[in-house]
Amino acid sequence: MTGDQTGGPVALITGGASGIGAATARRLAGHGWRVVVADLDTTGAATVAEECGGRFVATDVASPDDNERAVAYTVEEFGRLDAAVLNAAVAGRCALHDFTPQRYRDTMRTDLDGVVYGLHAALPRMRQQGGGHIVVTSSIAGLTGSPDVFYATAKHALIGLVRSAAPLLEADHIRLNTVCPGLVDTPALASMRATLLAHGLLLADPDEVAAAIETVLADERTGRAWSIQAGRTAEPVEFPVPQLASR
Ligand SMILES: NC(=O)c1ccc[n+]([C@@H]2O[C@H](COP(=O)([O-])OP(=O)(O)OC[C@H]3O[C@@H](n4cnc5c(N)ncnc54)[C@H](O)[C@@H]3O)[C@@H](O)[C@H]2O)c1
């Protein structure tokens, strides 16, 4: 068991049963955070929570009620919510050739709605306690596009959400940032792993992304989209800012 269970800051991590979320839970717990692992996969979440000396809560991020419950449980168990890492996602359930409205919704309900509901659930508690930090996991696919069209659409939207909402939250001392990892060696990539490596592509270790999330949590800036690439230092993306046309 790792982590200081007596008074460290408190993080709720969605999608914390696997991959980047699990690595983030382990890393934060190892550095004194108290963690709550929220996931659909309760067996995996329980295992990670046990390793971290934390808690787990069964959560479908696509459910507004589940997000409210996860925040309430975190506060019940640990008294506060310093960070929410809104990280759960699925690969796109369809592309253009096999599109159905249901498959499209099945993608968006987790990858976009799940973050919006998590944000909405975390904000009242963070306002009440005088601040907090929310980190959303987007993707390089949110910056460049991807053949996984609707996954990339959701990940672009998350960057727009963060850039739009962050300035509105500054007065409440709530920071809101997003991380945009490149390829990461997690179960989500398992079926493509051999092909990606055969093409010479670098896969980041999930703990590299967890370390970047820890860096972002410690950074004073808000409203940023951080690029995270294997073997490189995490840094905020500089977006072009066109001026509104005027006469
Ligand atoms: N692996 C990569 O190459 C990569 C690259 C860029 C971004 N990302 C992003 O990183 C995040 C984590 O991905 P990962 O690679 O660790 O994947 P992963 O599949 O290892 O973990 C995702 C976790 O989310 C959980 N989950 C899925 N739907 C859920 C729901 N509705 N409610 C609650 N939990 C749910 C799963 O049970 C799983 O534990 C995702 O947002 C993903 O899009 C991954």
The ligand as an SDF file (V2000), in Angstrom:
LIG
                    3D

 44 48  0  0  0  0  0  0  0  0999 V2000
   -3.7560    4.7780  -25.0520 N   0  0  0  0  0  0  0  0  0  0  0  0
   -3.5330    5.7810  -25.8810 C   0  0  0  0  0  0  0  0  0  0  0  0
   -2.7530    5.6840  -26.8400 O   0  0  0  0  0  0  0  0  0  0  0  0
   -4.2300    7.1200  -25.6550 C   0  0  0  0  0  0  0  0  0  0  0  0
   -3.7700    8.2100  -26.4070 C   0  0  0  0  0  0  0  0  0  0  0  0
   -4.3740    9.4430  -26.2180 C   0  0  0  0  0  0  0  0  0  0  0  0
   -5.4090    9.5810  -25.3130 C   0  0  0  0  0  0  0  0  0  0  0  0
   -5.8390    8.4930  -24.6080 N   0  0  0  0  0  0  0  0  0  0  0  0
   -6.9150    8.7230  -23.6660 C   0  0  0  0  0  0  0  0  0  0  0  0
   -6.4910    8.3570  -22.3770 O   0  0  0  0  0  0  0  0  0  0  0  0
   -7.6230    7.9920  -21.5870 C   0  0  0  0  0  0  0  0  0  0  0  0
   -7.3680    6.6700  -20.9390 C   0  0  0  0  0  0  0  0  0  0  0  0
   -7.1730    5.7010  -21.9730 O   0  0  0  0  0  0  0  0  0  0  0  0
   -6.3230    4.3690  -21.7620 P   0  0  0  0  0  0  0  0  0  0  0  0
   -5.4690    4.2180  -22.9530 O   0  0  0  0  0  0  0  0  0  0  0  0
   -5.7330    4.3580  -20.4090 O   0  0  0  0  0  0  0  0  0  0  0  0
   -7.5300    3.3030  -21.9170 O   0  0  0  0  0  0  0  0  0  0  0  0
   -7.9130    2.0140  -21.0950 P   0  0  0  0  0  0  0  0  0  0  0  0
   -8.8780    1.3050  -21.9680 O   0  0  0  0  0  0  0  0  0  0  0  0
   -6.7130    1.3000  -20.5940 O   0  0  0  0  0  0  0  0  0  0  0  0
   -8.6870    2.6250  -19.8210 O   0  0  0  0  0  0  0  0  0  0  0  0
   -9.9190    3.2760  -19.9610 C   0  0  0  0  0  0  0  0  0  0  0  0
  -10.7240    3.0340  -18.7010 C   0  0  0  0  0  0  0  0  0  0  0  0
  -11.9740    3.7420  -18.8290 O   0  0  0  0  0  0  0  0  0  0  0  0
  -13.0050    2.9180  -18.3290 C   0  0  0  0  0  0  0  0  0  0  0  0
  -14.2920    3.3080  -18.9110 N   0  0  0  0  0  0  0  0  0  0  0  0
  -14.7120    3.1800  -20.1860 C   0  0  0  0  0  0  0  0  0  0  0  0
  -15.9700    3.6360  -20.3100 N   0  0  0  0  0  0  0  0  0  0  0  0
  -16.3380    4.0790  -19.0840 C   0  0  0  0  0  0  0  0  0  0  0  0
  -17.5250    4.6600  -18.5640 C   0  0  0  0  0  0  0  0  0  0  0  0
  -18.6130    4.8740  -19.3470 N   0  0  0  0  0  0  0  0  0  0  0  0
  -17.5590    5.0090  -17.2600 N   0  0  0  0  0  0  0  0  0  0  0  0
  -16.4920    4.7680  -16.4630 C   0  0  0  0  0  0  0  0  0  0  0  0
  -15.3500    4.2120  -16.8840 N   0  0  0  0  0  0  0  0  0  0  0  0
  -15.2690    3.8590  -18.1830 C   0  0  0  0  0  0  0  0  0  0  0  0
  -12.6030    1.5150  -18.7340 C   0  0  0  0  0  0  0  0  0  0  0  0
  -13.2820    0.5240  -17.9410 O   0  0  0  0  0  0  0  0  0  0  0  0
  -11.1040    1.5490  -18.4800 C   0  0  0  0  0  0  0  0  0  0  0  0
  -10.7880    1.1760  -17.1540 O   0  0  0  0  0  0  0  0  0  0  0  0
   -8.8150    8.0240  -22.5410 C   0  0  0  0  0  0  0  0  0  0  0  0
   -9.4600    9.2600  -22.4180 O   0  0  0  0  0  0  0  0  0  0  0  0
   -8.1680    7.8910  -23.8980 C   0  0  0  0  0  0  0  0  0  0  0  0
   -8.9700    8.4210  -24.9270 O   0  0  0  0  0  0  0  0  0  0  0  0
   -5.2690    7.2640  -24.7540 C   0  0  0  0  0  0  0  0  0  0  0  0
  1  2  1  0
  2  3  2  0
  2  4  1  0
  4  5  1  0
  4 44  2  0
  5  6  2  0
  6  7  1  0
  7  8  2  0
  8  9  1  0
  8 44  1  0
  9 10  1  0
  9 42  1  0
 10 11  1  0
 11 12  1  0
 11 40  1  0
 12 13  1  0
 13 14  1  0
 14 15  2  0
 14 16  1  0
 14 17  1  0
 17 18  1  0
 18 19  2  0
 18 20  1  0
 18 21  1  0
 21 22  1  0
 22 23  1  0
 23 24  1  0
 23 38  1  0
 24 25  1  0
 25 26  1  0
 25 36  1  0
 26 27  1  0
 26 35  1  0
 27 28  2  0
 28 29  1  0
 29 30  1  0
 29 35  2  0
 30 31  1  0
 30 32  2  0
 32 33  1  0
 33 34  2  0
 34 35  1  0
 36 37  1  0
 36 38  1  0
 38 39  1  0
 40 41  1  0
 40 42  1  0
 42 43  1  0
M  CHG  2   8   1  16  -1
M  END
$$$$
